[in-house]
Amino acid sequence: MDLRSIANAGIQSVNADEIVSVLRSNGYTMGAGARQVPSYAAPAVGPAQVQALDGDELKQIENLNVQGSIRGIYLRGVLAGVLRPDGTGGDVVKRNNDTETWLVVKVLETWPTWTKAVIVLQEP
C-alpha cells in the first residue's frame, strides 16, 4: 500500500503539487583561485508537495544556523543535503518555472519511494 499517494491525494484540494526541477549534487570542480564550484547532474523534473514546517521540524533544524525562507518538500525519489564523505554539497530544487533556487539543507525522512527534506531559498 502506497500511503504517500493516499495522503497526497487528500492534500491536493488544499495545496496542489507543483512541478519542480531537481539538480543532484555530484561534487565540485576547482575554479579560478582554487575555489570550489558546485557541480550538478542534469535536472530531473517532476511533481512535489511544498509545505511549511511544523514546530517539531523547526526544532530539528534550529542548530543549523539556517535563516530566510524555509519550507518542507515531499518528493518522489531521493534528495540529499551535504554529504561530506562523498564530497557532495546539497541538492538544489528549482521552483516557479526555475525562477527560484532552493537548497536542500536537511533530509527529515527518507523512504524507498519518497523523501521529505528541508529547503531554503537562495539569493539570486
DSSP file with accessible surface (Angstrom, degrees, kcal/mol):
  #  RESIDUE AA STRUCTURE BP1 BP2  ACC     N-H-->O    O-->H-N    N-H-->O    O-->H-N    TCO  KAPPA ALPHA  PHI   PSI    X-CA   Y-CA   Z-CA
    1    1 A M              0   0  196      0, 0.0     2,-1.1     0, 0.0     3,-0.2   0.000 360.0 360.0 360.0 131.1    0.0    0.0    0.0
    2    2 A D     >  +     0   0   66      1,-0.2     4,-1.6     2,-0.1     3,-0.3  -0.733 360.0 175.8 -96.9  87.3    1.4    3.4   -1.0
    3    3 A L  H  > S+     0   0  115     -2,-1.1     4,-2.8     1,-0.2     5,-0.3   0.832  76.1  62.5 -63.4 -31.6    0.4    5.6    1.9
    4    4 A R  H  > S+     0   0   24      1,-0.2     4,-2.6     2,-0.2    -1,-0.2   0.930 104.8  46.5 -60.3 -44.2    2.2    8.6    0.4
    5    5 A S  H  > S+     0   0   48     -3,-0.3     4,-2.1     2,-0.2    -1,-0.2   0.900 112.2  50.7 -66.0 -38.9   -0.1    8.6   -2.6
    6    6 A I  H  X S+     0   0  105     -4,-1.6     4,-1.4     2,-0.2    -2,-0.2   0.948 114.1  43.4 -64.1 -47.9   -3.2    8.2   -0.5
    7    7 A A  H  X S+     0   0   54     -4,-2.8     4,-1.4     1,-0.2     3,-0.2   0.922 112.9  52.7 -63.7 -42.4   -2.2   11.2    1.7
    8    8 A N  H  X S+     0   0   26     -4,-2.6     4,-1.4    -5,-0.3    -1,-0.2   0.883 103.6  57.3 -64.0 -35.9   -1.1   13.3   -1.2
    9    9 A A  H  < S+     0   0   70     -4,-2.1     4,-0.4     1,-0.2    -1,-0.2   0.897 107.6  48.2 -62.1 -38.7   -4.4   12.8   -3.0
   10   10 A G  H  < S+     0   0   55     -4,-1.4     3,-0.4    -3,-0.2     4,-0.2   0.808 109.5  52.8 -70.9 -27.7   -6.2   14.2    0.0
   11   11 A I  H >X S+     0   0   48     -4,-1.4     4,-3.0     1,-0.2     3,-1.9   0.765  86.4  84.4 -78.5 -25.5   -3.9   17.2    0.2
   12   12 A Q  T 3< S+     0   0   64     -4,-1.4    -1,-0.2     1,-0.3     4,-0.1   0.803  84.8  55.6 -54.1 -34.2   -4.4   18.2   -3.5
   13   13 A S  T 34 S+     0   0  115     -3,-0.4    -1,-0.3    -4,-0.4     3,-0.2   0.775 119.7  32.2 -72.8 -20.6   -7.6   20.2   -2.9
   14   14 A V  T <4 S+     0   0  129     -3,-1.9     2,-0.3    -4,-0.2    -2,-0.2   0.821 138.4  11.3 -99.9 -42.2   -5.8   22.4   -0.3
   15   15 A N  S  < S-     0   0   58     -4,-3.0    -1,-0.2    36,-0.0    -2,-0.2  -0.791  78.9-149.8-144.3  93.7   -2.2   22.5   -1.6
   16   16 A A        -     0   0   60     -2,-0.3    34,-0.3    -3,-0.2    -4,-0.1  -0.265  25.8-101.7 -67.5 149.2   -1.7   21.2   -5.1
   17   17 A D        -     0   0   46     32,-0.1     2,-0.3    -9,-0.1    32,-0.2  -0.284  36.3-149.4 -59.5 154.0    1.5   19.6   -6.2
   18   18 A E  E     -A   48   0A  44     30,-2.6    30,-2.3    28,-0.1     2,-0.5  -0.919  17.7-111.0-125.4 155.4    3.8   21.8   -8.2
   19   19 A I  E     +A   47   0A 110     -2,-0.3    78,-0.4    28,-0.2     2,-0.3  -0.753  43.3 176.0 -87.1 126.5    6.3   20.8  -10.9
   20   20 A V  E     -A   46   0A   2     26,-2.9    26,-2.2    -2,-0.5     2,-0.4  -0.860  27.8-130.4-126.3 162.0    9.9   21.3   -9.8
   21   21 A S  E     -AB  45  94A  13     73,-2.0    73,-3.2    -2,-0.3     2,-0.5  -0.955  20.6-156.8-111.0 133.4   13.4   20.6  -11.2
   22   22 A V  E     -AB  44  93A  14     22,-2.9    22,-2.3    -2,-0.4     2,-0.6  -0.952   4.8-164.5-113.9 127.8   15.9   18.8   -9.0
   23   23 A L  E     - B   0  92A  33     69,-3.1    69,-2.4    -2,-0.5     2,-0.4  -0.952  15.6-145.7-111.5 111.6   19.6   19.1   -9.6
   24   24 A R        -     0   0   96     -2,-0.6    17,-2.7    18,-0.4     2,-0.2  -0.627  19.2-120.5 -79.4 130.2   21.5   16.3   -7.8
   25   25 A S  E     +G   40   0B  11     -2,-0.4    15,-0.2    15,-0.2    66,-0.1  -0.488  29.7 178.6 -68.1 134.4   24.9   17.4   -6.5
   26   26 A N  E     -     0   0B  88     13,-2.6     2,-0.3     1,-0.4    14,-0.2  -0.058  53.8 -90.7-126.3  32.7   27.8   15.4   -7.9
   27   27 A G  E     -     0   0B  11     12,-0.3    12,-2.5    62,-0.1    -1,-0.4  -0.759  53.5 -74.1 105.4-143.6   30.6   17.2   -6.1
   28   28 A Y  E     -G   38   0B 110     -2,-0.3     2,-0.3    10,-0.3     8,-0.1  -0.964  22.4-136.4-153.3 163.5   32.5   20.2   -7.3
   29   29 A T  E     -G   37   0B  80      8,-2.5     8,-3.1    -2,-0.3     2,-0.6  -0.793  34.6-104.5-116.1 166.2   35.2   21.3   -9.7
   30   30 A M  E     -G   36   0B 107     -2,-0.3     6,-0.2     6,-0.2     3,-0.1  -0.833  41.2-173.6 -96.6 123.2   38.1   23.7   -9.0
   31   31 A G    >   -     0   0   28      4,-4.2     3,-1.2    -2,-0.6     4,-0.5  -0.198  42.8 -39.7 -98.3-164.9   37.6   27.2  -10.4
   32   32 A A  G >  S+     0   0   98      1,-0.3     3,-0.7     2,-0.2    -1,-0.3  -0.264 129.2  19.2 -59.6 140.2   39.8   30.3  -10.6
   33   33 A G  G 3  S-     0   0   82      1,-0.2    -1,-0.3    -3,-0.1     3,-0.1   0.770 130.7 -72.6  70.1  25.5   41.8   30.8   -7.4
   34   34 A A  G <  S+     0   0   75     -3,-1.2     2,-0.4     1,-0.2    -1,-0.2   0.836  88.3 158.5  56.4  36.2   41.4   27.2   -6.3
   35   35 A R    <   -     0   0  185     -3,-0.7    -4,-4.2    -4,-0.5     2,-0.3  -0.740  44.4-118.0 -92.1 136.1   37.7   28.0   -5.5
   36   36 A Q  E     -G   30   0B 116     -2,-0.4    -6,-0.2    -6,-0.2    -1,-0.0  -0.583  26.7-164.9 -75.0 130.1   35.3   25.1   -5.3
   37   37 A V  E     -G   29   0B  64     -8,-3.1    -8,-2.5    -2,-0.3    -1,-0.0  -0.973  24.3-118.3-116.7 118.7   32.5   25.4   -7.9
   38   38 A P  E     -G   28   0B  81      0, 0.0     2,-0.4     0, 0.0   -10,-0.3  -0.224  26.2-154.8 -57.6 146.4   29.4   23.2   -7.3
   39   39 A S  E     -     0   0B  39    -12,-2.5   -13,-2.6     0, 0.0   -12,-0.3  -0.972  10.4-169.5-125.7 139.0   28.7   20.6  -10.0
   40   40 A Y  E     -G   25   0B  80     -2,-0.4   -15,-0.2   -15,-0.2     2,-0.0  -0.942  21.0-119.4-131.0 150.4   25.2   19.1  -10.6
   41   41 A A        -     0   0   42    -17,-2.7     3,-0.1    -2,-0.3   -15,-0.0  -0.278  57.7 -69.3 -74.0 168.8   23.7   16.3  -12.7
   42   42 A A        -     0   0   88      1,-0.1   -18,-0.4   -19,-0.1    -1,-0.2  -0.288  67.0 -94.6 -58.2 144.2   21.2   17.1  -15.4
   43   43 A P        -     0   0   79      0, 0.0     2,-0.4     0, 0.0   -20,-0.2  -0.320  30.2-149.5 -67.2 144.4   17.9   18.2  -13.9
   44   44 A A  E     -A   22   0A  64    -22,-2.3   -22,-2.9    -3,-0.1     2,-0.4  -0.947  14.6-150.4-109.2 134.8   15.0   15.8  -13.2
   45   45 A V  E     +A   21   0A 101     -2,-0.4   -24,-0.2   -24,-0.2   -26,-0.1  -0.883  33.8 119.9-112.3 136.8   11.6   17.3  -13.5
   46   46 A G  E     -A   20   0A  20    -26,-2.2   -26,-2.9    -2,-0.4     2,-0.1  -0.983  57.6 -62.5-176.0 176.4    8.5   16.1  -11.5
   47   47 A P  E     +A   19   0A  70      0, 0.0    29,-0.6     0, 0.0     2,-0.3  -0.446  45.8 177.5 -77.6 148.6    5.7   16.9   -9.0
   48   48 A A  E     -AC  18  75A   1    -30,-2.3   -30,-2.6    27,-0.1     2,-0.6  -0.984  27.5-132.0-145.7 154.2    6.5   17.9   -5.5
   49   49 A Q  E     - C   0  74A   0     25,-2.4    25,-2.8    -2,-0.3     2,-0.5  -0.947  23.9-166.1-109.1 116.7    4.5   18.9   -2.4
   50   50 A V  E     + C   0  73A  10     -2,-0.6     2,-0.3   -34,-0.3    23,-0.2  -0.923  17.9 160.4-109.0 128.7    5.9   22.0   -0.8
   51   51 A Q  E     - C   0  72A  51     21,-2.7    21,-3.6    -2,-0.5     2,-0.1  -0.910  41.9 -92.7-139.8 166.1    4.7   22.9    2.7
   52   52 A A        -     0   0   74     -2,-0.3     2,-0.3    19,-0.2    19,-0.1  -0.376  47.5-110.2 -71.4 158.4    5.5   24.9    5.8
   53   53 A L        -     0   0   21     17,-0.3     2,-0.1    -2,-0.1    -1,-0.1  -0.682  27.2-130.4 -89.1 148.7    7.4   23.1    8.6
   54   54 A D     >  -     0   0   82     -2,-0.3     4,-2.4     1,-0.1     5,-0.2  -0.361  33.9 -92.2 -90.0 176.4    5.8   22.3   11.8
   55   55 A G  H  > S+     0   0   45      1,-0.2     4,-1.9     2,-0.2     5,-0.1   0.879 124.1  51.0 -58.4 -42.4    7.2   23.1   15.3
   56   56 A D  H  > S+     0   0  109      1,-0.2     4,-1.3     2,-0.2    -1,-0.2   0.893 111.1  48.9 -64.5 -38.2    9.0   19.7   15.7
   57   57 A E  H  > S+     0   0   19      1,-0.2     4,-0.9     2,-0.2    -2,-0.2   0.896 108.4  53.4 -69.0 -38.5   10.6   20.0   12.3
   58   58 A L  H >X S+     0   0   82     -4,-2.4     3,-0.7     1,-0.2     4,-0.7   0.889 105.3  55.1 -63.3 -35.3   11.8   23.5   13.1
   59   59 A K  H >< S+     0   0  135     -4,-1.9     3,-0.6     1,-0.2     4,-0.3   0.863 101.1  59.3 -63.9 -34.3   13.4   22.2   16.3
   60   60 A Q  H 3< S+     0   0  101     -4,-1.3    -1,-0.2     1,-0.2    -2,-0.2   0.767 114.4  35.0 -66.1 -25.2   15.3   19.7   14.2
   61   61 A I  H X< S+     0   0    7     -4,-0.9     3,-2.0    -3,-0.7     5,-0.5   0.407  84.7 103.4-109.9   4.5   17.0   22.5   12.2
   62   62 A E  G X< S+     0   0  131     -4,-0.7     3,-0.6    -3,-0.6    -1,-0.1   0.792  83.8  48.4 -63.2 -25.7   17.4   25.1   14.9
   63   63 A N  G 3  S+     0   0  149     -4,-0.3    -1,-0.3     1,-0.2    -2,-0.1   0.346  90.6  81.7 -94.9   8.3   21.1   24.4   15.3
   64   64 A L  G <  S-     0   0   81     -3,-2.0    -1,-0.2     2,-0.1    -2,-0.1   0.490  96.6-126.9 -87.6  -4.8   21.9   24.5   11.6
   65   65 A N    <   +     0   0  132     -3,-0.6     2,-0.5    -4,-0.2    -3,-0.1   0.926  50.1 163.8  57.9  46.0   22.0   28.3   11.5
   66   66 A V        +     0   0   36     -5,-0.5     2,-0.3    -4,-0.1    -1,-0.2  -0.846   9.9 175.2 -98.5 129.4   19.5   28.4    8.7
   67   67 A Q        +     0   0  154     -2,-0.5     2,-0.3     2,-0.1     0, 0.0  -0.917  35.4  36.2-130.8 159.1   17.8   31.8    8.0
   68   68 A G  S    S-     0   0   66     -2,-0.3     2,-0.5    52,-0.1    54,-0.1  -0.688 103.5  -3.0 105.3-156.4   15.4   33.1    5.4
   69   69 A S        -     0   0   51     -2,-0.3    52,-2.2    52,-0.2     2,-0.4  -0.645  69.2-175.9 -79.0 120.6   12.5   31.4    3.6
   70   70 A I  E     + D   0 120A  35     -2,-0.5   -17,-0.3    50,-0.2     2,-0.3  -0.957   7.1 166.5-123.3 135.9   12.3   27.7    4.8
   71   71 A R  E     - D   0 119A  94     48,-2.4    48,-2.8    -2,-0.4     2,-0.4  -0.941  31.4-122.8-139.4 164.9   10.0   25.1    3.5
   72   72 A G  E     -CD  51 118A   0    -21,-3.6   -21,-2.7    -2,-0.3     2,-0.4  -0.839  26.3-160.1-104.4 146.5    9.5   21.3    3.7
   73   73 A I  E     -CD  50 117A   0     44,-2.4    44,-2.1    -2,-0.4     2,-0.5  -0.995  10.6-158.8-132.2 131.3    9.3   19.4    0.4
   74   74 A Y  E     +CD  49 116A  41    -25,-2.8   -25,-2.4    -2,-0.4     2,-0.4  -0.956  26.7 170.3-103.6 128.5    7.8   15.9   -0.2
   75   75 A L  E     -CD  48 115A  13     40,-2.5    40,-2.5    -2,-0.5     2,-0.4  -0.999  38.8-118.4-144.6 135.8    9.3   14.4   -3.4
   76   76 A R  E    S+ D   0 114A 113    -29,-0.6    38,-0.3    -2,-0.4     2,-0.3  -0.602  88.6  23.3 -69.7 130.5    9.2   11.1   -5.1
   77   77 A G  S    S-     0   0   32     36,-1.2     2,-0.4    -2,-0.4    34,-0.2  -0.715 103.5 -45.4 109.9-162.4   12.8    9.9   -5.3
   78   78 A V        -     0   0   82     -2,-0.3     2,-0.3    36,-0.1    37,-0.1  -0.896  41.9-177.1-118.2 135.1   15.9   10.8   -3.2
   79   79 A L        -     0   0    5     -2,-0.4     2,-0.4    -4,-0.1    37,-0.1  -0.922   9.6-163.7-120.6 156.2   17.2   14.2   -2.1
   80   80 A A        -     0   0   11     -2,-0.3    11,-2.7     9,-0.0    24,-0.2  -0.998  11.0-155.2-142.1 144.2   20.4   14.8   -0.1
   81   81 A G        -     0   0    8     -2,-0.4     2,-0.2     1,-0.2    24,-0.1   0.033  67.2 -31.7 -86.7-151.7   21.9   17.6    1.9
   82   82 A V        -     0   0   81     23,-0.3     2,-0.5    22,-0.1    -1,-0.2  -0.488  55.5-170.1 -70.4 129.0   25.6   17.9    2.3
   83   83 A L  B >>> -H   88   0C  67      5,-1.9     5,-1.7    -2,-0.2     4,-0.9  -0.831   2.4-175.4-119.5  87.7   27.4   14.5    2.3
   84   84 A R  G >45S+     0   0  206     -2,-0.5     3,-0.9     1,-0.2    -1,-0.2   0.878  80.1  55.1 -57.3 -41.2   30.9   15.3    3.4
   85   85 A P  G 345S+     0   0  126      0, 0.0    -1,-0.2     0, 0.0    -2,-0.0   0.859 113.0  44.1 -61.2 -31.4   32.3   11.8    3.0
   86   86 A D  G <45S-     0   0  115     -3,-0.8    -2,-0.2     2,-0.1     3,-0.1   0.558 109.0-125.5 -85.1 -12.0   31.1   11.8   -0.7
   87   87 A G  T <<5 +     0   0   33     -3,-0.9     2,-0.3    -4,-0.9    -3,-0.2   0.770  65.4 133.7  73.0  23.5   32.4   15.3   -1.3
   88   88 A T  B   < -H   83   0C  25     -5,-1.7    -5,-1.9   -61,-0.1    -1,-0.3  -0.823  45.7-145.4-109.7 148.7   28.9   16.5   -2.4
   89   89 A G        -     0   0   30     -2,-0.3   -64,-0.2   -62,-0.3    -6,-0.1  -0.196  46.8 -59.3 -90.5-169.9   27.0   19.6   -1.5
   90   90 A G        -     0   0    6     -8,-0.1    -9,-0.2     1,-0.1    -1,-0.2  -0.417  54.7-109.6 -73.7 149.4   23.3   19.9   -1.1
   91   91 A D        -     0   0    2    -11,-2.7    13,-2.7   -66,-0.1     2,-0.4  -0.319  32.7-129.9 -68.3 161.6   20.9   19.1   -3.9
   92   92 A V  E     -BE  23 103A  10    -69,-2.4   -69,-3.1    11,-0.2     2,-0.5  -0.948  13.0-158.8-121.3 137.6   19.1   22.1   -5.5
   93   93 A V  E     -BE  22 102A   0      9,-3.2     9,-2.8    -2,-0.4     2,-0.5  -0.972   8.0-153.5-115.8 127.0   15.4   22.4   -6.2
   94   94 A K  E     -BE  21 101A  57    -73,-3.2   -73,-2.0    -2,-0.5     2,-0.3  -0.899  20.4-179.8-100.8 127.2   14.2   24.9   -8.8
   95   95 A R  E  >> + E   0 100A  27      5,-2.2     5,-2.0    -2,-0.5     4,-1.0  -0.779  50.1  33.1-121.1 168.5   10.6   26.2   -8.3
   96   96 A N  T >45S-     0   0   72    -77,-0.3     3,-1.2    -2,-0.3    -1,-0.2   0.956 137.6 -39.9  51.5  60.7    8.2   28.6  -10.0
   97   97 A N  T 345S-     0   0  159    -78,-0.4    -1,-0.2     1,-0.3    -2,-0.1   0.878 110.9 -60.6  58.0  40.6    9.4   27.9  -13.6
   98   98 A D  T 345S+     0   0   88      2,-0.1    -1,-0.3     1,-0.1    -2,-0.2   0.672 111.5 117.0  64.5  19.9   13.0   27.8  -12.5
   99   99 A T  T <<5 +     0   0  109     -3,-1.2     2,-0.4    -4,-1.0    -3,-0.2   0.679  68.4  55.3 -89.6 -16.6   13.0   31.4  -11.2
  100  100 A E  E   < -E   95   0A  59     -5,-2.0    -5,-2.2    24,-0.0     2,-0.5  -0.960  68.7-155.4-119.4 136.5   13.7   30.3   -7.5
  101  101 A T  E     -E   94   0A  42     21,-0.4    21,-3.1    -2,-0.4     2,-0.4  -0.943  11.7-173.1-111.9 124.9   16.6   28.2   -6.3
  102  102 A W  E     -EF  93 121A   6     -9,-2.8    -9,-3.2    -2,-0.5     2,-0.4  -0.965  13.0-144.5-120.6 131.4   16.1   26.3   -3.1
  103  103 A L  E     -EF  92 120A  46     17,-2.7    17,-2.0    -2,-0.4     2,-0.6  -0.789  16.6-126.3 -97.1 133.6   19.0   24.4   -1.4
  104  104 A V  E     + F   0 119A   1    -13,-2.7    15,-0.2    -2,-0.4   -22,-0.1  -0.694  35.4 168.3 -75.8 118.9   18.3   21.1    0.4
  105  105 A V  E     +     0   0A  42     13,-2.5     2,-0.3    -2,-0.6   -23,-0.3   0.647  61.8  10.6-108.2 -21.2   19.8   21.6    3.9
  106  106 A K  E     - F   0 118A  69     12,-1.2    12,-3.5   -25,-0.1     2,-0.6  -0.939  60.0-137.7-159.3 137.0   18.4   18.6    5.8
  107  107 A V  E     - F   0 117A  47     -2,-0.3    10,-0.3    10,-0.3     3,-0.1  -0.859  19.5-179.2 -94.1 122.2   16.6   15.4    5.0
  108  108 A L  E     +     0   0A  28      8,-2.2     2,-0.3    -2,-0.6     9,-0.2   0.834  68.3   8.1 -89.4 -40.4   13.9   14.7    7.5
  109  109 A E  E     - F   0 116A  71      7,-2.1     7,-2.8     2,-0.0     2,-0.4  -0.997  59.7-171.8-142.6 140.9   12.5   11.4    6.2
  110  110 A T  E     + F   0 115A  90     -2,-0.3     5,-0.2     5,-0.2   -32,-0.1  -0.996  11.8 168.6-137.4 129.8   13.7    9.0    3.5
  111  111 A W        -     0   0  134      3,-2.7     3,-0.1    -2,-0.4   -34,-0.1  -0.811  51.3 -92.0-129.5 170.8   11.7    6.1    2.3
  112  112 A P  S    S+     0   0  126      0, 0.0     3,-0.1     0, 0.0   -34,-0.0   0.836 123.1  22.5 -57.7 -32.2   12.2    3.7   -0.7
  113  113 A T  S    S+     0   0   74      1,-0.2   -36,-1.2   -37,-0.1     2,-0.3   0.529 126.0  25.2-115.3  -7.3    9.9    5.8   -2.9
  114  114 A W  E     -D   76   0A  37    -38,-0.3    -3,-2.7    -3,-0.1     2,-0.3  -0.981  54.6-151.1-154.2 164.9    9.9    9.3   -1.5
  115  115 A T  E     -DF  75 110A   0    -40,-2.5   -40,-2.5    -2,-0.3     2,-0.5  -0.989   6.2-152.7-137.9 144.7   11.8   11.8    0.6
  116  116 A K  E     +DF  74 109A   4     -7,-2.8    -8,-2.2    -2,-0.3    -7,-2.1  -0.989  30.3 167.1-115.8 128.1   10.9   14.8    2.9
  117  117 A A  E     -DF  73 107A   0    -44,-2.1   -44,-2.4    -2,-0.5     2,-0.5  -0.908  37.7-113.9-136.9 163.4   13.5   17.5    3.2
  118  118 A V  E     -DF  72 106A   0    -12,-3.5   -13,-2.5    -2,-0.3   -12,-1.2  -0.864  34.0-169.6 -97.0 129.5   14.1   21.0    4.4
  119  119 A I  E     -DF  71 104A   0    -48,-2.8   -48,-2.4    -2,-0.5     2,-0.4  -0.922   7.3-157.4-121.5 148.1   14.8   23.5    1.6
  120  120 A V  E     -DF  70 103A   8    -17,-2.0   -17,-2.7    -2,-0.3   -50,-0.2  -0.991  24.9-114.4-127.8 131.4   16.0   27.1    2.0
  121  121 A L  E     - F   0 102A  56    -52,-2.2     2,-0.3    -2,-0.4   -19,-0.2  -0.405  31.7-143.5 -64.2 133.2   15.5   29.8   -0.6
  122  122 A Q        -     0   0   75    -21,-3.1   -21,-0.4    -2,-0.1    -1,-0.1  -0.724  20.9-104.1 -99.4 146.9   18.9   31.0   -2.1
  123  123 A E              0   0  173     -2,-0.3    -1,-0.1     1,-0.1   -23,-0.0  -0.395 360.0 360.0 -65.7 144.9   19.6   34.6   -3.0
  124  124 A P              0   0  166      0, 0.0    -1,-0.1     0, 0.0   -24,-0.0  -0.151 360.0 360.0 -66.6 360.0   19.6   35.3   -6.8
